[in-house]
Amino acid sequence: MLRPTRLRLAACILFSAALLASLASLPACGGEGQEIRIGLQGPMTGDYAYEGAGFRRGVGLLVEQTNAAGGILGRPVKLLVEDDAGDPTQSALVAQRLVDAGVVAVVGAYNSTATEPASQIYNEAGVLHITPSSTAVRLSQKGFPRFFRVCFVDDRQGLFAARFMVEVLGARRIGILHDNSTYAQGLGEEARRAAAQLGAEIAFYDAINPTDKDFAPILTRIGAAGLETVLFTGYHSQCGLLLKQARALGLELPWVAGDACNNPVMIEIAGAANARGHYVVTEPLPKDLDYPEARRFIADYTARYGEAPASAWTIMAAEAFHVIRHAMETTQSTDPGVLADYLHDALRDLNGLTGPIEGFDERGDRLGTVHLAYVIDEHGQFQVHPRQPDH
C-alpha cells in the first residue's frame, strides 16, 4: 500500500500529465512563442493542378522567408496545405479539416466553385479567409465579415472584356461561351450585359460540359452564327481543346478568353500554332508587374524553384499571405476578428506584390482594378496587346 507522500507524488504526476495533454490539444496558434497556423487550400491534383502547384510554391516561399527572419510576432508560421482538387465537395471537407487543425487564416481556394462552400465553413468558424483568384461576384455578397480577396471581381473583368471586343477588336456581333461553373457563368453574364450596353449584339450564348472532350458540335454552331469574335469564360484545359479543335474545323474566328486561361497549360493543350493570334483578358501576369516588390518576389521565386512564375494566380496567392502577415504585424495580433477589422477599416495603400493595395471595401473586395489584354504570339507566349480598352 502506498504511503500518503507517495500518493501525493503519484497524484501530482497524473495531474501534470493531464495538464500537458490538454495543452497539447489546444490550437498551436494559441500562446506566445507557439506556431501560427495558416491554411492553404487549392487544387493540388486534377485539371487545375498547375495553379495549385503555383499556390504551394508562392506561399511556401514567403513562409520560408518569414520564418528565416524570425516569424510573425516572434512566432514561427506553420503552413498547412490541403488539396481540394477544385471540387466543391472536397473543398468543404478540406475547409473543415483546416478549421479543426486550428488555423487562424486561410489562403484559397483557386476556383469560385470551390471557394463558395469553403467560405461558409470559415465564416462559421470565425477564420480569416482570403482568396487569391476566385472572382465570382456573388462570393462577396453573402455578408461574411472575414472574407476577402486580392484578385479583382468579375463585374469589372466582364466590362473590360466587352470593351476589348467592341472598342479594340471592333466586334459588333459577339458570341459568349461558358461552362456553367460559378465563375464562368457569372463572368459570361457580366460580359453579356456590358457588351449589350456598348451596342454589341450577343448573337450566340451557350455553355459546354467541361467533362467533354469533343466540342465539334458546339464549334459547328459557333461557326454558323456569323460571329466576329467569341468570348470563352471557362478554364484553361477546355480553352486549349476549343482552340485546337476550332482550328481543325477551319474556324478562323478570333477567341477571347477570361483570366482562368492565363497560364502555359492552355497553350500546351492547344498547341502554339492553334493558340496564335487569340486573346486573354486577365490580371497582369507576373512578368508585367513593374513594382519593386514584384521584381523581388520573382527573383526570389526563380532562385528557389529554377523558373519564374508564369501564372497571375501564383503571385496573387503570395499576395494573400503578404496581406495576412502585414495585418498581423500591424495589429500585433493573430485574432481573426482584429485582423478583419483592420483590413476593412484601416488598411490603405499597402505596397503589394501585385501593385498598390488601396484597401478593401465593406464586402472584402479589393479596391481598384487592373486588367490587361494579351495576345498569344507565334512562340506561344502571352504578350501585352498594343491597344488596351478603357477600364
Secondary structure, DSSP 8 states (H G I E B T S, - for coil): ---HHHHHHHHHHHHHHHHHHHHHTS-TTSSTTS-EEEEEEE-SSSTTHHHHHHHHHHHHHHHHHHHHTT-BTTB-EEEEEEE-TT-HHHHHHHHHHHHHTT-SEEE--SSHHHHHHHHHHHHHHT-EEEESS---GGGGGS--TTEEESS--HHHHHHHHHHIIIIIS--SEEEEEE-SSHHHHHHHHHHHHHHHHTT-EEEEEEE--TT-S--HHHHHHHHTTT-SEEEE-S-HHHHHHHHHHHHHTT----EEE-GGG-SHHHHHHH-HHHHTT-EEEES--GGG--SHHHHHHHHHHHHHHSS---SHHHHHHHHHHHHHHHHHHHHT---HHHHHHHHHHT--SEEETTEEE--B-TTSBBSS---EEEEE-TTS-EEE-S-----
